[in-house]
Amino acid sequence: MKETLINNVLRAMQTSLSNAQLMLLRDVLNQTLANIAVSACEEGMPAESRLDNGQLLALFLEAKRVEGCSEKTVRYYEITLKKLFSVMNRPVTEIRTEDLRTYLSDYRLRTDCSKANIDNLRRIFSSFFSWLEDEDYILKSPVRRIHKVKSEKQVKETYTDETLEALRDGCTCLRDLAMIDLLASTGVRVSELVRLNRADIDFEGRECVVFGKGSKERPVYFDARTKVHLKNYLASRTDDNPALFVTLQKPHRRLEISGVEIRVRELGRRLDLCRVHPHKFRRTLATKAIDKGMPVEQVQRLLGHSKIETTMEYAMVDQSNVRISHRKYLS
């Protein structure tokens, strides 16, 4: 309650004082009220000060939905922040930078998770407390002074041409062959793949429109081989399900994300291939495109990334191409 009172005073003085003066005022108030007990008077409190952690979290999650975040993302935000609340056991308006640093440090020691995981938590906390700041529930986000957690850059593998051919040859049904080809030639996310309908496929232009992250639509393109295998697969179907890919057994339901992941992993194990999963097709496409000279801005659009940095993280540039370019431009 004391922290809320101080924040209310600082917020009221925000337009009259500089940042340095506000920080000085905070120190003075903390010292003055150090040994004074402060209790809430419900009638005199501003409406926003009476909101508890659960109410503030609900408002934040609604704001995320309005921004276009998927329910899966919103649920992840909710679970992560509720864990923080349960450990802190205090109003979020009273949480300070030191509290969050201690939480992140203890979390890493307790779970032995990666630095990338810790930075992901930091980004979620930053989003939540920045929202509280923007909505004037707090004066300043306590995450501002917690910087990005540096993690080791791992070189992630891509499929070789030989591996892709082995996966195609290893398919035992027309559906799996068409699915592998579409993943390899378009680089779509598996969530985008399972949402595709038959009507979404433009065979003449060899393209389709997918519904990606952030409720954004974008066109993707496939090659002639994929066109042939898709047509063969659809011609073999006897069901009337509008979905592009369906289960093999009756009743033929729309294939789910887990169904694609399990099928691709099983195919990899049967062929004795290492780390076979749907997302690897996406990274392979990005790497090949950049290695062959496709402008990274076009690769970014093809993959549906909002930030070009994400595209560069996906693409592992072939070192031999770097050597050739060095000799061409610099030697």
C-alpha positions in Angstrom: 0.0 0.0 0.0 2.9 2.3 0.8 4.4 1.8 -2.6 1.0 2.5 -4.2 0.7 5.8 -2.3 4.2 6.9 -3.3 3.5 6.0 -7.0 0.3 8.1 -6.9 2.2 11.1 -5.6 4.9 10.7 -8.2 2.4 10.3 -11.0 0.7 13.5 -9.9 4.0 15.3 -10.0 5.1 13.8 -13.3 4.3 16.8 -15.5 5.9 19.3 -13.1 9.2 17.6 -12.3 12.1 16.1 -14.3 13.1 12.5 -14.1 16.0 13.3 -11.7 13.6 15.3 -9.5 11.1 12.5 -9.5 13.7 10.0 -8.4 14.8 12.4 -5.6 11.2 12.8 -4.5 10.8 9.0 -4.4 13.9 8.7 -2.1 12.6 11.4 0.2 9.1 9.8 0.4 10.6 6.3 1.1 12.8 7.7 3.9 9.9 9.8 5.4 7.5 6.9 5.4 10.0 4.2 6.3 8.7 3.7 9.9 5.1 4.7 9.2 2.3 2.2 8.7 0.0 3.0 5.8 -3.4 1.3 5.4 -5.9 1.6 2.6 -9.1 3.6 2.9 -11.3 2.1 0.2 -13.5 5.1 -0.2 -10.7 7.5 -0.8 -8.6 5.4 -3.1 -8.6 5.9 -6.9 -10.5 3.2 -8.7 -7.4 1.8 -10.4 -5.6 1.4 -7.0 -8.3 -1.0 -5.8 -7.6 -3.4 -8.6 -5.9 -6.6 -7.5 -3.4 -8.7 -9.4 -6.0 -10.9 -11.0 -8.0 -7.9 -12.3 -5.0 -6.2 -13.7 -3.9 -9.5 -15.4 -7.3 -9.9 -16.9 -7.2 -6.4 -18.4 -3.7 -7.0 -19.7 -4.8 -10.2 -21.4 -7.7 -8.5 -23.0 -5.4 -5.9 -24.4 -3.2 -8.6 -25.9 -6.2 -10.2 -27.6 -7.2 -6.8 -29.0 -3.6 -6.5 -30.4 -4.1 -9.8 -32.3 -2.3 -12.3 -30.1 -3.5 -15.9 -30.5 -5.2 -17.7 -27.6 -2.2 -19.9 -27.3 0.1 -16.8 -26.7 -2.4 -15.2 -24.3 -2.6 -18.5 -22.3 1.2 -18.6 -22.1 1.3 -15.0 -20.8 -1.3 -15.9 -18.2 0.5 -19.0 -16.9 3.8 -17.2 -16.7 2.5 -14.1 -14.9 0.4 -16.2 -12.5 3.6 -18.1 -11.5 5.3 -14.7 -10.8 2.3 -13.5 -8.7 2.3 -16.7 -6.6 6.0 -16.3 -5.7 5.9 -12.5 -5.1 2.7 -12.6 -3.1 2.2 -8.8 -3.2 0.5 -6.3 -5.4 2.2 -6.0 -8.8 2.3 -2.2 -8.3 4.8 -2.8 -5.5 7.1 -5.1 -7.4 10.6 -3.6 -7.9 13.5 -4.3 -10.3 15.4 -6.2 -7.5 12.4 -8.5 -6.9 12.3 -9.5 -10.6 16.1 -10.0 -10.8 15.9 -12.3 -7.8 12.9 -14.2 -9.3 14.7 -14.8 -12.6 17.9 -15.9 -10.9 16.1 -18.3 -8.5 14.0 -19.6 -11.4 17.0 -20.5 -13.4 18.7 -22.2 -10.5 15.5 -24.1 -9.7 14.6 -25.3 -13.2 18.1 -25.4 -14.8 16.6 -23.8 -17.9 18.5 -22.1 -20.7 19.4 -18.4 -20.8 17.0 -18.1 -23.8 14.2 -19.3 -21.6 15.0 -16.7 -18.9 15.1 -13.9 -21.6 11.7 -15.1 -22.8 10.3 -14.6 -19.2 12.0 -11.2 -19.1 10.2 -10.2 -22.3 6.8 -11.3 -21.0 7.4 -9.3 -17.7 8.5 -6.3 -19.8 5.3 -6.4 -21.9 3.1 -6.7 -18.8 4.8 -3.9 -16.7 5.1 -1.6 -19.7 1.4 -2.0 -20.2 0.9 -1.1 -16.5 3.1 2.0 -17.1 1.2 3.0 -20.2 -2.1 2.6 -18.4 -0.8 4.7 -15.5 -1.1 1.9 -12.9 2.6 2.3 -12.1 5.0 5.2 -12.6 7.8 3.2 -14.3 8.2 -0.4 -15.4 10.7 -2.2 -13.1 11.8 -4.3 -16.1 13.4 -1.2 -17.8 16.7 -1.8 -16.0 16.8 -5.6 -16.7 18.6 -5.9 -20.0 18.4 -8.7 -22.6 19.9 -11.9 -21.4 22.7 -12.9 -23.6 22.7 -16.5 -24.7 24.9 -18.8 -26.7 24.1 -18.8 -30.4 23.6 -22.4 -31.5 24.0 -23.3 -35.2 20.8 -25.0 -36.0 20.8 -27.7 -38.6 19.0 -27.7 -42.0 18.0 -30.5 -44.3 20.4 -31.4 -47.1 19.1 -32.1 -50.6 19.8 -35.8 -50.0 17.8 -35.8 -46.7 14.8 -34.1 -48.5 14.9 -36.7 -51.2 15.1 -39.5 -48.6 12.1 -38.1 -46.8 10.1 -38.0 -50.1 11.1 -41.5 -51.0 10.2 -42.7 -47.5 6.6 -41.5 -47.7 4.2 -44.5 -47.8 1.1 -42.5 -48.8 0.2 -39.7 -51.2 -0.9 -37.4 -48.3 2.5 -37.5 -46.6 4.3 -36.9 -49.8 2.2 -33.9 -50.6 2.6 -32.6 -47.1 6.4 -32.9 -47.1 6.6 -31.2 -50.5 4.4 -28.3 -49.4 6.4 -27.8 -46.2 9.7 -27.9 -48.1 8.7 -25.6 -51.0 6.7 -22.9 -49.1 8.4 -22.8 -45.6 5.0 -22.4 -44.0 4.5 -22.9 -40.2 2.9 -26.2 -39.3 0.0 -24.2 -37.7 -0.5 -22.5 -41.1 -0.4 -25.8 -42.9 -3.2 -27.5 -40.9 -5.5 -24.4 -41.4 -5.3 -24.6 -45.2 -8.4 -25.7 -47.1 -8.7 -27.2 -50.6 -10.2 -23.9 -51.9 -7.1 -22.0 -50.7 -4.9 -23.7 -53.3 -4.3 -21.9 -56.6 -2.9 -24.6 -58.8 -2.7 -22.3 -61.9 -0.5 -19.8 -60.1 1.1 -22.4 -57.8 0.4 -20.4 -54.7 -1.9 -20.3 -51.7 -2.8 -17.8 -49.0 -2.0 -18.8 -45.4 -3.3 -17.3 -42.2 -0.2 -16.7 -40.0 0.8 -15.2 -36.7 -0.8 -11.9 -35.6 -3.9 -12.7 -37.7 -1.9 -11.8 -40.9 -2.5 -13.3 -44.3 0.3 -13.7 -46.8 0.7 -15.6 -50.1 3.2 -18.4 -50.3 4.4 -20.3 -53.4 5.1 -23.9 -54.3 7.0 -25.7 -57.1 5.8 -27.9 -59.9 6.6 -31.1 -58.1 4.4 -30.0 -55.1 1.6 -29.1 -57.6 1.7 -32.7 -59.1 1.7 -34.4 -55.7 -1.0 -32.2 -54.2 -3.3 -32.9 -57.2 -2.6 -36.7 -56.9 -3.4 -36.6 -53.2 -6.6 -34.6 -53.6 -7.7 -36.9 -56.5 -7.3 -39.9 -54.3 -9.6 -38.5 -51.6 -13.2 -39.7 -51.3 -14.3 -37.5 -48.3 -16.0 -34.1 -48.5 -13.9 -32.4 -45.8 -12.9 -29.0 -47.0 -9.5 -29.3 -45.2 -6.4 -29.7 -47.4 -4.9 -32.4 -45.2 -7.0 -34.9 -43.3 -6.5 -38.0 -41.2 -6.0 -41.3 -43.0 -8.6 -43.1 -41.1 -12.4 -42.5 -41.2 -14.0 -40.2 -40.3 -11.5 -38.1 -42.2 -11.0 -35.1 -39.8 -8.8 -32.1 -40.4 -5.2 -33.0 -39.5 -3.9 -31.3 -36.4 -0.5 -29.8 -35.5 0.3 -32.8 -33.3 -0.6 -35.2 -36.2 1.8 -33.5 -38.6 4.6 -33.5 -36.0 4.1 -37.1 -35.0 4.0 -38.2 -38.7 7.2 -36.4 -39.6 9.1 -37.6 -36.6 8.0 -41.2 -37.3 9.2 -40.8 -40.9 12.6 -39.6 -39.7 13.0 -42.5 -37.2 12.0 -45.0 -39.8 14.7 -43.7 -42.1 17.2 -43.3 -39.3 17.5 -39.6 -39.8 18.5 -37.2 -37.0 16.2 -34.4 -35.7 13.4 -34.5 -38.2 10.6 -32.1 -37.4 8.3 -29.7 -39.4 9.9 -26.5 -38.4 13.2 -27.6 -39.9 11.7 -27.3 -43.4 11.1 -23.6 -42.7 14.7 -23.0 -41.6 16.0 -24.9 -44.6 14.0 -22.8 -47.0 15.3 -19.6 -45.5 18.9 -20.7 -45.6 18.7 -21.9 -49.2 16.9 -18.7 -50.4 19.6 -16.5 -48.8 22.5 -18.7 -50.0 21.1 -18.5 -53.6 21.0 -14.7 -53.5 17.4 -13.9 -52.6 17.2 -10.5 -50.9 16.6 -11.0 -47.2 13.7 -8.6 -47.2 11.9 -10.9 -49.7 12.7 -14.0 -47.5 11.3 -12.1 -44.5 8.0 -11.5 -46.4 8.0 -15.1 -47.6 8.2 -16.4 -44.1 5.9 -13.8 -42.6 8.3 -12.4 -40.1 7.6 -9.0 -38.6 11.3 -8.4 -37.8 14.2 -9.0 -40.2 16.4 -10.1 -37.3 14.1 -13.1 -36.9 14.7 -14.1 -40.5 18.5 -13.8 -40.1 18.3 -16.1 -37.1 16.4 -18.7 -39.2 18.9 -18.7 -42.0 22.3 -20.3 -41.5 24.4 -18.8 -44.3 26.7 -21.4 -46.0 30.3 -20.5 -45.0 31.5 -21.5 -48.5 29.3 -18.8 -50.0 30.8 -16.3 -47.6 34.3 -17.3 -48.8 33.3 -16.9 -52.4 31.7 -13.5 -51.8 34.8 -12.4 -50.0 37.0 -13.3 -52.9 34.6 -11.7 -55.3 34.1 -8.4 -53.5 37.1 -7.9 -51.2 40.2 -9.9 -52.4 
